[in-house]
Amino acid sequence: MEALARLHLTVTRAYKVNPDINFEIFIHKVDGLSDDHKIETQRDIHQRANDDLADAGLEKIHLSFYLTSIYDHSIFEAFSKVVQKLIPQLPTLENLLNIFISNSGIEKAFLFDVVSKIYIATDSTPVDMQTYELCCDMIDVVIDISCIYGLKDDGTGTPYDKESMAIIKLNNTTVLYLKEVTKFLALVCFVREESFERKGLIDYNFHCFRKAIQEVFEVRMKVVRSRKHQSHLQKNKRPTPNGTPRMPL
């Protein structure tokens, strides 16, 4: 109850400052509960929090809840869903992934931020926790080995670059395939062994996918630079306190 009261206070204060804010609530330490009890607990917390907001006349506020634990990758998956809400290009990224897997015989694909192991996009098929955990473990393996063998003899260079790639074959006829997209992003795919025999086709489609991803973010950077330039021009057009126009620098 103390946590719910603190949540209500935090949400109402933040809403007054910025009504457009997203509220994401993580329910921690659920590892000691059974699956049924987890769902029941989340439903109870959700109901109580919304009732408190309704009593305060703030029914329009939307709260999103996530069950998390330090003993699995649920915290990373929760942060992935939170971050995805802040990415304006998400529908485009998901569409590109759907096109890529449908033309390559791939079962599942994730676009990962390599450092945080948050996936910023995935295709439209459901996300399985075990699949996500395997992807995170693969990224750890790739980065650890690259830090040992990927540097130059004098210790310079970067362990993760445009040449970074990894193939791990599991004992259930599934292949994990990782490829570098940008210096921050990696594509991790699940492929059946029979489909992976057409690796040349997958690599060609990946080349097209990576080029499209880079173009998406280049457009975004151009928009950001254009807005900054317009803001700078408007600032210079404003008159000085004595009424004379500002001289451009």
DODRENKOL-345195 format. One record per residue (C-alpha): residue number from 1; residue in three letters; x, y, z. Coordinates in steps of 0.2 Angstrom, whole numbers. Layout:
<recs>
<rec NUM; "ALA"; <X; Y; Z>>
...
</recs>
This chain:
<recs>
<rec 1; "MET"; <0; 0; 0>>
<rec 2; "GLU"; <15; 12; 4>>
<rec 3; "ALA"; <22; 9; -14>>
<rec 4; "LEU"; <4; 12; -22>>
<rec 5; "ALA"; <3; 28; -12>>
<rec 6; "ARG"; <20; 33; -18>>
<rec 7; "LEU"; <16; 28; -36>>
<rec 8; "HIS"; <0; 39; -36>>
<rec 9; "LEU"; <10; 54; -29>>
<rec 10; "THR"; <23; 52; -42>>
<rec 11; "VAL"; <11; 50; -57>>
<rec 12; "THR"; <0; 65; -52>>
<rec 13; "ARG"; <15; 77; -50>>
<rec 14; "ALA"; <23; 71; -66>>
<rec 15; "TYR"; <6; 73; -75>>
<rec 16; "LYS"; <5; 91; -70>>
<rec 17; "VAL"; <22; 95; -77>>
<rec 18; "ASN"; <19; 85; -93>>
<rec 19; "PRO"; <2; 78; -98>>
<rec 20; "ASP"; <10; 69; -113>>
<rec 21; "ILE"; <22; 59; -102>>
<rec 22; "ASN"; <22; 39; -103>>
<rec 23; "PHE"; <20; 30; -87>>
<rec 24; "GLU"; <29; 13; -86>>
<rec 25; "ILE"; <28; 3; -70>>
<rec 26; "PHE"; <39; -11; -66>>
<rec 27; "ILE"; <33; -24; -53>>
<rec 28; "HIS"; <49; -31; -46>>
<rec 29; "LYS"; <54; -47; -37>>
<rec 30; "VAL"; <40; -58; -44>>
<rec 31; "ASP"; <52; -73; -46>>
<rec 32; "GLY"; <45; -80; -29>>
<rec 33; "LEU"; <27; -81; -36>>
<rec 34; "SER"; <18; -94; -46>>
<rec 35; "ASP"; <12; -89; -63>>
<rec 36; "ASP"; <-6; -88; -58>>
<rec 37; "HIS"; <-1; -77; -43>>
<rec 38; "LYS"; <10; -66; -54>>
<rec 39; "ILE"; <-5; -62; -65>>
<rec 40; "GLU"; <-17; -60; -50>>
<rec 41; "THR"; <-4; -48; -42>>
<rec 42; "GLN"; <-2; -37; -57>>
<rec 43; "ARG"; <-21; -36; -60>>
<rec 44; "ASP"; <-23; -31; -42>>
<rec 45; "ILE"; <-10; -17; -43>>
<rec 46; "HIS"; <-17; -11; -59>>
<rec 47; "GLN"; <-34; -10; -52>>
<rec 48; "ARG"; <-29; -1; -36>>
<rec 49; "ALA"; <-18; 11; -46>>
<rec 50; "ASN"; <-32; 15; -58>>
<rec 51; "ASP"; <-45; 17; -44>>
<rec 52; "ASP"; <-34; 30; -35>>
<rec 53; "LEU"; <-32; 40; -51>>
<rec 54; "ALA"; <-51; 39; -55>>
<rec 55; "ASP"; <-54; 46; -37>>
<rec 56; "ALA"; <-43; 60; -41>>
<rec 57; "GLY"; <-52; 64; -58>>
<rec 58; "LEU"; <-37; 58; -68>>
<rec 59; "GLU"; <-45; 43; -78>>
<rec 60; "LYS"; <-37; 49; -94>>
<rec 61; "ILE"; <-19; 44; -88>>
<rec 62; "HIS"; <-13; 27; -95>>
<rec 63; "LEU"; <-2; 16; -84>>
<rec 64; "SER"; <8; 1; -92>>
<rec 65; "PHE"; <13; -13; -80>>
<rec 66; "TYR"; <28; -26; -82>>
<rec 67; "LEU"; <33; -40; -71>>
<rec 68; "THR"; <51; -41; -68>>
<rec 69; "SER"; <65; -51; -60>>
<rec 70; "ILE"; <84; -51; -58>>
<rec 71; "TYR"; <84; -70; -61>>
<rec 72; "ASP"; <79; -69; -79>>
<rec 73; "HIS"; <79; -57; -94>>
<rec 74; "SER"; <62; -50; -90>>
<rec 75; "ILE"; <69; -33; -85>>
<rec 76; "PHE"; <78; -31; -102>>
<rec 77; "GLU"; <62; -36; -111>>
<rec 78; "ALA"; <52; -23; -101>>
<rec 79; "PHE"; <64; -10; -105>>
<rec 80; "SER"; <64; -15; -124>>
<rec 81; "LYS"; <45; -12; -124>>
<rec 82; "VAL"; <47; 5; -115>>
<rec 83; "VAL"; <60; 11; -127>>
<rec 84; "GLN"; <51; 5; -142>>
<rec 85; "LYS"; <37; 17; -138>>
<rec 86; "LEU"; <49; 31; -139>>
<rec 87; "ILE"; <55; 27; -157>>
<rec 88; "PRO"; <45; 36; -170>>
<rec 89; "GLN"; <52; 24; -184>>
<rec 90; "LEU"; <46; 8; -175>>
<rec 91; "PRO"; <32; 4; -188>>
<rec 92; "THR"; <45; 6; -202>>
<rec 93; "LEU"; <58; -5; -193>>
<rec 94; "GLU"; <45; -19; -190>>
<rec 95; "ASN"; <39; -18; -208>>
<rec 96; "LEU"; <57; -20; -214>>
<rec 97; "LEU"; <60; -35; -202>>
<rec 98; "ASN"; <44; -43; -209>>
<rec 99; "ILE"; <50; -41; -227>>
<rec 100; "PHE"; <67; -48; -222>>
<rec 101; "ILE"; <61; -64; -213>>
<rec 102; "SER"; <47; -68; -226>>
<rec 103; "ASN"; <60; -67; -241>>
<rec 104; "SER"; <74; -76; -231>>
<rec 105; "GLY"; <65; -91; -223>>
<rec 106; "ILE"; <69; -84; -206>>
<rec 107; "GLU"; <58; -89; -191>>
<rec 108; "LYS"; <62; -74; -180>>
<rec 109; "ALA"; <73; -58; -180>>
<rec 110; "PHE"; <77; -45; -168>>
<rec 111; "LEU"; <86; -28; -170>>
<rec 112; "PHE"; <97; -26; -154>>
<rec 113; "ASP"; <106; -12; -146>>
<rec 114; "VAL"; <122; -22; -143>>
<rec 115; "VAL"; <127; -13; -127>>
<rec 116; "SER"; <111; -13; -117>>
<rec 117; "LYS"; <104; -29; -125>>
<rec 118; "ILE"; <87; -20; -127>>
<rec 119; "TYR"; <79; -25; -144>>
<rec 120; "ILE"; <72; -9; -152>>
<rec 121; "ALA"; <62; -19; -165>>
<rec 122; "THR"; <56; -36; -170>>
<rec 123; "ASP"; <45; -44; -183>>
<rec 124; "SER"; <26; -46; -180>>
<rec 125; "THR"; <27; -64; -173>>
<rec 126; "PRO"; <26; -66; -154>>
<rec 127; "VAL"; <41; -64; -143>>
<rec 128; "ASP"; <46; -80; -133>>
<rec 129; "MET"; <56; -76; -117>>
<rec 130; "GLN"; <67; -91; -120>>
<rec 131; "THR"; <71; -85; -138>>
<rec 132; "TYR"; <75; -68; -131>>
<rec 133; "GLU"; <87; -75; -118>>
<rec 134; "LEU"; <96; -85; -131>>
<rec 135; "CYS"; <99; -69; -141>>
<rec 136; "CYS"; <105; -60; -126>>
<rec 137; "ASP"; <117; -74; -122>>
<rec 138; "MET"; <123; -74; -140>>
<rec 139; "ILE"; <127; -56; -139>>
<rec 140; "ASP"; <137; -58; -123>>
<rec 141; "VAL"; <147; -73; -131>>
<rec 142; "VAL"; <151; -62; -147>>
<rec 143; "ILE"; <156; -47; -137>>
<rec 144; "ASP"; <167; -57; -125>>
<rec 145; "ILE"; <176; -67; -139>>
<rec 146; "SER"; <178; -51; -149>>
<rec 147; "CYS"; <186; -42; -135>>
<rec 148; "ILE"; <199; -56; -134>>
<rec 149; "TYR"; <202; -59; -152>>
<rec 150; "GLY"; <195; -44; -162>>
<rec 151; "LEU"; <207; -31; -157>>
<rec 152; "LYS"; <224; -28; -166>>
<rec 153; "ASP"; <240; -34; -159>>
<rec 154; "ASP"; <244; -17; -151>>
<rec 155; "GLY"; <227; -17; -143>>
<rec 156; "THR"; <219; -4; -154>>
<rec 157; "GLY"; <203; -5; -164>>
<rec 158; "THR"; <185; -10; -159>>
<rec 159; "PRO"; <179; -27; -154>>
<rec 160; "TYR"; <162; -24; -163>>
<rec 161; "ASP"; <163; -17; -181>>
<rec 162; "LYS"; <156; -19; -198>>
<rec 163; "GLU"; <164; -36; -200>>
<rec 164; "SER"; <156; -43; -184>>
<rec 165; "MET"; <146; -59; -187>>
<rec 166; "ALA"; <142; -75; -178>>
<rec 167; "ILE"; <134; -92; -182>>
<rec 168; "ILE"; <129; -104; -167>>
<rec 169; "LYS"; <121; -120; -171>>
<rec 170; "LEU"; <109; -127; -158>>
<rec 171; "ASN"; <105; -145; -155>>
<rec 172; "ASN"; <87; -143; -161>>
<rec 173; "THR"; <91; -140; -179>>
<rec 174; "THR"; <90; -121; -176>>
<rec 175; "VAL"; <104; -109; -181>>
<rec 176; "LEU"; <107; -92; -172>>
<rec 177; "TYR"; <114; -79; -184>>
<rec 178; "LEU"; <121; -62; -179>>
<rec 179; "LYS"; <126; -48; -191>>
<rec 180; "GLU"; <132; -30; -188>>
<rec 181; "VAL"; <120; -17; -194>>
<rec 182; "THR"; <128; -1; -187>>
<rec 183; "LYS"; <141; 1; -174>>
<rec 184; "PHE"; <127; 1; -161>>
<rec 185; "LEU"; <115; -11; -168>>
<rec 186; "ALA"; <115; -30; -172>>
<rec 187; "LEU"; <102; -41; -181>>
<rec 188; "VAL"; <100; -58; -172>>
<rec 189; "CYS"; <90; -71; -182>>
<rec 190; "PHE"; <83; -89; -179>>
<rec 191; "VAL"; <84; -100; -194>>
<rec 192; "ARG"; <80; -118; -197>>
<rec 193; "GLU"; <96; -128; -203>>
<rec 194; "GLU"; <87; -132; -220>>
<rec 195; "SER"; <84; -113; -223>>
<rec 196; "PHE"; <101; -108; -218>>
<rec 197; "GLU"; <108; -119; -233>>
<rec 198; "ARG"; <103; -104; -243>>
<rec 199; "LYS"; <115; -92; -233>>
<rec 200; "GLY"; <119; -83; -249>>
<rec 201; "LEU"; <101; -77; -251>>
<rec 202; "ILE"; <100; -72; -233>>
<rec 203; "ASP"; <116; -62; -234>>
<rec 204; "TYR"; <110; -53; -250>>
<rec 205; "ASN"; <93; -49; -241>>
<rec 206; "PHE"; <103; -43; -226>>
<rec 207; "HIS"; <113; -32; -236>>
<rec 208; "CYS"; <97; -24; -243>>
<rec 209; "PHE"; <90; -23; -225>>
<rec 210; "ARG"; <105; -15; -218>>
<rec 211; "LYS"; <105; -2; -232>>
<rec 212; "ALA"; <87; 2; -229>>
<rec 213; "ILE"; <90; 4; -210>>
<rec 214; "GLN"; <104; 16; -213>>
<rec 215; "GLU"; <93; 26; -224>>
<rec 216; "VAL"; <79; 27; -211>>
<rec 217; "PHE"; <90; 34; -198>>
<rec 218; "GLU"; <99; 46; -211>>
<rec 219; "VAL"; <81; 53; -214>>
<rec 220; "ARG"; <79; 55; -196>>
<rec 221; "MET"; <95; 64; -193>>
<rec 222; "LYS"; <91; 76; -208>>
<rec 223; "VAL"; <74; 80; -200>>
<rec 224; "VAL"; <83; 84; -183>>
<rec 225; "ARG"; <96; 95; -191>>
<rec 226; "SER"; <83; 104; -201>>
<rec 227; "ARG"; <73; 108; -185>>
<rec 228; "LYS"; <88; 114; -176>>
<rec 229; "HIS"; <92; 125; -191>>
<rec 230; "GLN"; <74; 132; -192>>
<rec 231; "SER"; <75; 135; -173>>
<rec 232; "HIS"; <91; 145; -175>>
<rec 233; "LEU"; <84; 156; -188>>
<rec 234; "GLN"; <69; 160; -178>>
<rec 235; "LYS"; <79; 164; -163>>
<rec 236; "ASN"; <90; 176; -174>>
<rec 237; "LYS"; <74; 184; -181>>
<rec 238; "ARG"; <67; 189; -164>>
<rec 239; "PRO"; <70; 208; -160>>
<rec 240; "THR"; <82; 213; -147>>
<rec 241; "PRO"; <75; 222; -131>>
<rec 242; "ASN"; <77; 239; -139>>
<rec 243; "GLY"; <67; 234; -154>>
<rec 244; "THR"; <81; 232; -167>>
<rec 245; "PRO"; <82; 216; -177>>
<rec 246; "ARG"; <96; 204; -172>>
<rec 247; "MET"; <111; 203; -184>>
<rec 248; "PRO"; <115; 185; -190>>
<rec 249; "LEU"; <131; 179; -183>>
</recs>
